[in-house]
Amino acid sequence: MNDVEISQGRRKRTNVKFSTKFVAASAAAVMALSLAGCSGGSMDDSSSSSAKASGDSITIGTVTTNSGTAAAYGEAEVKGFELAVSEINAKGGINGKKVKLESMDDKGDATEASNAYNKLAGDNNVLAVAGPTISATTAAVAPLADQSKLVTIAPAATSDSIETGNYLFRTCFKDSYQGEVAARFAAENLKVKKVAVLYGTGDPYSSGVGEAFAKAAEKLGLEVVDKESSSSADDTEYSAQLQKIQASGAELLYAPYYYSVAGPYIIPQARSVGFEGYVMGPDGYDGLKLTGDKSQYNKTYYTTHYSADDNTNTKVQDFIKSYKSKNNAEPNTFAALGYDTIYMIKQAIEKAGENATREDVRNAVAGMTFDGVTGKFTMDKSGSPTKSVTVLEMKDGKPVYNTTVQPK
């Protein structure tokens, strides 16, 4: 594909149940060896960290979910990676060297992700890794990144429980952060006073974002009039909980579920029991599946990482133009996060210098300031960015840019 060299891992469809943010309880056991936390200084040297690229090219490894039920997310990230690399190579590469992608498919499985990552880590020409896609696979890779001293940047793994800051970093904001931002938006922009929360107790993403929203709402002086839950984040019937929320007098329902649940089930069922207030959710609403009358989705908002309608950001518009030209399609959030991830790696390698080692690249990522399609930020001590958050509003069945909430 043009000057992008891609070595795809073996693809196989699986029946893995997908949760974009779910962290498997056993993921940490994939590799017991994990280094102690670091706040951004230099890491100790070793044969792994001193590995450096040789020859006239630089290899960036990728581990993404390209098959199974999460394939749409991983494939979008890969398209973002490829676009960034083609642009970089067209402008002379990194430090005068062409960039190659070595791409692996983890199928949304923690063991597959670990195997793929270890293969990349064993190649000294790989200076950095972009990925994995989901939080479960990212949690499995985190200790491996520390062990191999290979800087790894996860585009979209938002779970707070993932250990970051050593050799693993994120492009996206954390779950707790977007819950707090949603509460601010409800109080300051929508001017509501009474809110209710509905979340899945069996899913760390849903419950984590929900609890963060409720806690932040109370601090902001909002009254949390009802908190309801489901046993999982993929149920199809929520009428009983929604009837209680309707009776509570809530002006806004915060329901942190996924696009495949909030769209066809929660929002229509909320309207069917008479709830006419605002509905708000997190980035899991991206690609919201709609059913029935589209007007029932009006007054629905969600936080995400970028919007194609944000005309205030020239980087966004340039990205969209380039992406459409290359893929003949509109880029989604995952493509944008993937695109920014490669440019973060480029910036770090350039700062590290022509003879950069893996440790040099890691130290260049720690504390970096970056200005990209999904926002401008400085990496915090825990390896996560504090960045602006885009809020989209559903109008006549389509997500429309509402505002950008800046970090405080």
Residue pairs with C-beta under 8 A, 6 or more apart in sequence:
1 82
1 86
2 86
2 89
3 86
3 89
3 90
3 98
4 82
4 85
4 86
4 89
4 100
4 101
5 100
5 101
6 82
6 101
6 102
6 103
7 101
7 102
7 103
8 66
8 103
8 104
8 105
9 66
9 103
9 104
9 105
9 106
9 116
10 105
11 66
11 67
11 105
11 107
12 67
12 107
13 67
13 68
14 67
14 68
14 69
14 107
14 108
14 109
15 68
15 69
16 68
16 69
16 70
16 107
16 108
16 109
17 69
17 234
18 68
18 69
18 70
18 108
18 134
19 134
19 135
19 136
19 203
19 205
19 233
19 234
19 258
20 70
20 73
20 134
20 135
20 156
20 205
20 258
20 284
21 134
21 135
21 157
21 158
21 159
21 175
21 203
21 204
21 205
21 208
21 284
22 134
22 135
22 136
22 159
22 203
22 204
22 205
23 135
23 136
23 139
23 159
23 161
23 162
23 204
24 110
24 136
24 139
24 140
26 110
27 110
27 136
27 137
27 139
27 140
28 139
28 143
30 110
30 111
30 114
30 140
30 143
30 144
31 114
31 140
31 143
31 144
31 147
32 143
33 143
33 146
33 147
34 142
34 143
34 146
34 147
34 163
34 166
35 43
35 146
35 147
35 166
37 163
37 165
37 166
37 382
38 165
38 166
38 366
39 165
39 381
40 165
40 366
40 367
40 379
40 381
41 363
41 366
42 359
42 363
43 49
43 149
43 166
43 167
43 359
43 362
43 363
45 359
46 149
48 121
48 147
48 148
48 149
48 150
48 358
49 149
49 357
49 358
49 359
49 362
50 357
50 358
50 359
51 124
51 357
51 358
52 124
52 127
52 355
52 356
52 357
52 358
53 59
53 97
53 124
53 125
53 126
53 127
53 356
54 124
54 125
55 125
56 97
56 98
57 93
57 97
57 98
57 99
57 100
57 125
58 93
58 94
58 95
58 97
58 98
58 99
58 100
58 125
58 127
58 349
59 99
59 100
59 101
59 102
59 123
59 125
59 126
59 127
60 81
60 85
60 99
60 100
60 101
60 102
60 126
60 127
60 128
60 129
60 130
60 342
60 345
61 101
61 102
61 103
61 104
61 117
61 120
61 123
61 126
61 128
61 129
61 130
61 131
62 77
62 78
62 81
62 101
62 102
62 103
62 104
62 129
62 130
62 131
63 104
63 106
63 113
63 116
63 117
63 120
63 129
63 130
63 131
63 132
63 133
63 137
63 141
64 74
64 75
64 77
64 78
64 103
64 104
64 105
64 106
64 130
64 131
64 132
64 133
65 71
65 73
65 74
65 105
65 106
65 107
65 108
65 132
65 133
65 134
65 137
66 74
66 75
66 78
66 103
66 105
66 107
67 105
67 107
67 108
68 107
68 108
68 109
69 108
70 108
70 133
70 134
72 287
73 133
73 134
73 156
73 334
74 105
74 108
74 133
74 334
76 331
76 332
76 333
76 334
76 335
76 338
77 130
77 131
77 133
77 155
77 156
77 334
77 335
77 337
77 338
77 341
78 103
78 338
79 323
79 326
79 327
79 331
79 335
79 338
80 155
80 323
80 331
80 334
80 335
80 336
80 337
80 338
80 339
80 340
80 341
80 342
81 101
81 103
81 130
81 338
81 339
81 341
81 342
82 101
82 326
83 319
83 322
83 323
83 326
83 327
83 335
83 339
84 338
84 339
84 341
84 342
84 343
84 346
85 99
85 100
85 101
85 342
86 326
87 322
88 94
88 99
88 342
88 343
88 346
89 98
89 99
93 99
94 346
94 349
94 350
95 349
95 350
95 353
95 354
95 356
96 354
99 346
102 120
102 123
102 126
104 116
104 117
104 119
104 120
105 112
105 116
106 112
106 113
106 116
106 131
106 132
106 133
106 137
108 133
108 134
108 136
108 137
109 137
110 136
110 137
110 139
110 140
111 140
112 137
113 132
113 137
113 138
113 140
113 141
114 140
114 141
114 144
117 129
117 132
117 141
117 144
117 145
117 152
118 144
118 148
120 126
120 129
120 150
121 129
121 144
121 148
121 150
126 150
127 151
127 345
127 349
127 356
127 358
127 361
128 150
128 151
128 152
128 153
128 345
128 348
128 349
128 358
128 361
129 145
129 150
129 151
129 152
129 153
130 152
130 153
130 155
130 338
130 341
130 342
130 345
131 138
131 141
131 152
131 154
131 155
132 138
132 140
132 141
132 154
132 157
133 155
133 156
133 157
133 334
134 156
134 157
135 157
135 158
135 159
135 161
135 162
135 204
135 205
137 157
138 154
138 157
138 159
138 162
138 168
139 157
139 159
139 161
139 162
139 163
141 152
141 168
142 152
142 162
142 163
142 164
142 168
143 163
145 151
145 152
145 166
145 167
145 168
146 166
146 167
146 168
148 167
148 358
149 167
149 358
149 359
149 362
150 167
150 358
151 167
151 169
151 345
151 348
151 358
151 361
151 362
151 365
152 167
152 168
152 169
153 168
153 169
153 170
153 171
153 341
153 344
153 345
153 365
154 162
154 168
154 169
154 170
154 171
154 172
155 170
155 171
155 172
155 334
155 337
155 338
155 340
155 341
156 171
156 172
156 305
156 333
156 334
156 337
157 170
157 172
158 170
158 172
158 173
158 174
158 175
158 178
158 205
158 283
159 174
159 175
159 204
159 205
159 208
160 174
160 175
160 176
160 208
161 204
161 208
162 168
162 170
164 170
164 382
164 383
164 384
165 366
165 381
165 382
165 383
165 384
166 383
167 362
168 383
169 365
169 366
169 379
169 383
169 384
170 383
170 384
170 385
171 337
171 340
171 341
171 344
171 374
171 385
172 283
172 305
172 337
172 374
172 385
173 305
173 384
173 385
173 386
173 387
173 389
174 384
175 205
175 208
175 209
175 212
175 282
176 208
176 209
176 212
177 212
177 384
177 386
177 389
178 209
178 212
178 282
178 283
178 303
178 389
179 208
179 209
179 210
179 211
179 212
179 213
179 215
179 216
179 256
179 282
180 212
180 213
180 216
181 303
181 389
181 405
182 213
182 216
182 254
182 280
182 282
182 303
183 195
183 213
183 216
183 217
183 219
183 220
183 222
183 254
184 216
184 220
184 405
185 280
185 301
185 303
185 391
185 403
185 405
186 192
186 195
186 217
186 222
186 252
186 254
186 278
186 280
187 217
187 220
187 221
187 222
189 391
189 402
189 403
190 251
190 252
190 278
190 301
192 222
192 251
192 252
192 277
192 278
193 222
193 223
193 251
194 222
194 223
194 225
194 248
194 249
194 250
194 251
194 252
195 213
195 217
195 222
195 223
195 224
195 225
195 250
195 251
195 252
195 253
195 254
196 224
196 225
196 226
196 227
196 228
196 245
196 248
196 250
196 252
196 253
196 254
197 210
197 213
197 214
197 224
197 226
197 227
197 228
197 253
197 254
197 255
198 210
198 227
198 228
198 229
198 230
198 238
198 241
198 242
198 245
198 253
198 254
198 255
198 266
199 206
199 207
199 209
199 210
199 211
199 229
199 230
199 233
199 255
199 256
199 257
200 206
200 207
200 229
200 230
200 231
200 232
200 233
200 234
200 235
200 257
201 207
201 229
201 230
201 231
201 232
202 230
202 231
202 232
202 233
203 232
203 233
203 234
205 233
205 256
205 282
205 284
206 233
206 256
206 257
206 284
207 229
209 256
209 282
210 254
210 256
213 254
213 256
214 224
214 227
214 254
217 224
217 254
218 224
225 248
225 249
225 250
226 244
226 245
226 248
226 250
228 241
228 242
228 244
228 245
229 241
230 238
230 241
233 257
233 258
233 261
234 258
234 260
234 261
235 261
235 265
236 261
236 265
237 265
237 269
238 265
238 266
238 269
238 270
239 269
239 272
239 273
242 253
242 266
242 269
242 270
242 273
242 275
243 273
245 253
245 270
245 275
246 270
246 273
246 274
246 275
250 275
250 277
251 277
251 278
252 277
252 278
252 279
252 280
253 270
253 275
253 277
253 278
253 279
253 280
254 280
254 281
255 262
255 266
255 267
255 270
255 279
255 280
255 281
256 281
256 282
256 284
257 266
257 281
257 284
258 284
258 285
259 284
259 285
259 286
259 287
259 288
259 289
260 289
262 279
262 281
262 284
262 285
262 288
263 285
263 288
263 289
263 290
263 291
263 297
264 289
264 290
264 291
266 279
267 279
267 296
267 297
267 300
268 291
268 292
268 296
270 279
271 296
276 299
277 299
278 299
278 300
278 301
279 299
279 300
279 301
280 300
280 301
280 302
280 303
281 300
281 301
281 302
281 303
282 302
282 303
283 302
283 303
283 304
283 305
283 333
284 302
285 300
285 302
285 304
286 302
286 304
286 332
286 333
286 334
287 332
288 297
288 300
288 302
288 394
288 399
290 297
290 397
294 396
294 397
295 396
297 394
297 397
298 394
298 395
298 396
299 394
300 393
300 394
301 391
301 392
301 393
301 394
301 402
302 391
302 392
302 399
303 389
303 390
303 391
303 405
304 333
304 389
304 390
304 391
304 392
305 333
305 336
305 337
305 374
305 375
305 389
305 390
306 316
306 333
306 336
306 337
306 373
306 374
306 375
306 390
307 316
307 390
307 392
307 399
307 401
308 316
308 320
308 330
308 331
308 401
309 400
309 401
310 316
310 390
310 401
310 404
311 317
312 404
313 373
315 371
315 372
315 373
316 336
316 373
319 331
319 336
319 339
319 373
320 330
320 331
323 329
323 330
323 331
323 335
323 339
324 330
324 331
331 339
333 374
336 373
336 374
337 374
339 372
339 373
340 370
340 372
340 373
340 374
343 370
343 372
344 365
344 368
344 370
344 372
345 361
345 365
347 364
347 368
347 370
348 361
348 362
348 364
348 365
348 368
349 356
349 361
349 364
351 364
351 368
352 360
352 361
352 363
352 364
353 360
356 364
365 379
366 379
366 383
367 378
367 379
367 381
368 378
368 379
369 376
369 377
369 378
369 379
370 376
370 377
370 378
370 379
370 385
374 387
375 385
375 387
375 388
375 389
376 387
376 388
377 385
377 386
377 387
377 388
377 407
378 385
378 386
379 385
380 386
386 407
387 407
388 404
388 405
388 406
388 407
389 404
389 405
389 407
390 401
390 403
390 404
390 405
391 402
391 403
391 404
391 405
392 399
392 400
392 401
392 402
393 399
393 400
393 401
393 402
394 400
